[in-house]
Amino acid sequence: MFEIRIHGRGGQGVVTAAEMLSIAAFEEGKHSQAIPSFGSERMGAPVVAYVRIDDEPIELYEPVMSPDLLIIQDPTLFHAVDVFSGLASDGFVLINTSREVADLHIEDALQRLPEHHVATVAATELAMRHLGRSTPNTVLLGALTALTDIIHFSSVVKAINDKFSGDVAQRNVCAAQAAHDEAHAA
């Protein structure tokens, strides 16, 4: 089973990202689940969502405590929440930032990970350019397909088209493609 934890803030599309990731896995014939975790949070409050992907039926329903992949939609959370808690020693980390990983001061949390298991992408900037709004969720899903092979880019495109329609879907696909092309392994 491959487990994913997505950290972000209210209004960044964390729950929608989890749903689309689950749909993308389902498109590939895998079993998947998306689990949102939020209460009465307001716009900007920390939010987390979980995704599980497996070839077999999934019978777990609790939060993901030992993720294989972390998606960090807002790097300011590094100093507000222990986002790295439980991360597998061979796990992956995808960070929404235009900065270099060294500039984020999180080396201690990442030093045990294998080479090329950490990637950054300026998802907010790409979202602004392609979508006209600072919602990095679909952008990061495109980058995820460059970092791991857990799902394919074509499945992300299908999930985007299932969630959105028309011009909105097309702009999200373009943003995801740009992120896939621009993701930088650290």
Buried (B, 14 or more C-beta within 10 A) or exposed (E): EBBBBBBBBBBBBBBBBBBBBBBBBBBBEBBBBBBBBEEEEEEEEBBBBBBBBBEEEBEEEEBBEEBBBBBBBBBEBBEEBEBBEBBBEEBBBBBBBBEEBEEBEBEEBBEEBEEEBBBBBBBBBBBBBBBEEEBBBBBBBBBBBBBBEBBEBEBBBBBBBBBBEEEEBBBBBBBBBBBBEBBBEB
